[in-house]
Structures are given as C-alpha cells and as structure tokens.
Amino acid sequence: MVSRKRRVWLRLAAMLLLLYMLSFASCDTVPICWYCENPHNTSEWQQVCNAMTKSKLESYGWDCTPF
C-alpha cells in the first residue's frame, strides 16, 4: 500500500518536472537581436537578428552586444 502511494507521488513529481522543463522551450522561439559596432570606425554599426550574420561580423572583428 505504501509503495503504491509512493509510486503515484513519484509519477506526479516526474510529470510536474517535465512540464516545468517544457515551459522553457518557448525561449528558443524569441528572436534575439544584437547591436554590432566596428571598433575601428564607431560610426559604422548594424542591428543584427541573425546568428550567422552576427558570427560573420564578429569574425571581421566587430563587437556585438545583445539588446
């Protein structure tokens, strides 16, 4: 009898933990944008919302900060 109640509580806890973990999946769909600036010419900047473009600008030496 005690083991049956314990099993039910463990299943309930596992389901609640799973729901809690799935609630963070929505953060992946939020677009993250960066402000990228050329450190050699500060008047040259871009607003970037694409991770590949951000990586490309950083490979050229640009400084990117999220906003």
C-alpha positions, 0 to 999 in steps of 0.5 A: 500500500505504501509503495503504491502511494509512493509510486503515484507521488513519484509519477506526479513529481516526474510529470510536474518536472517535465512540464516545468522543463517544457515551459522553457522551450518557448525561449528558443522561439524569441528572436534575439537581436544584437547591436554590432559596432566596428571598433575601428570606425564607431560610426559604422554599426548594424542591428543584427537578428541573425546568428550567422550574420552576427558570427560573420561580423564578429569574425571581421572583428566587430563587437556585438552586444545583445539588446 
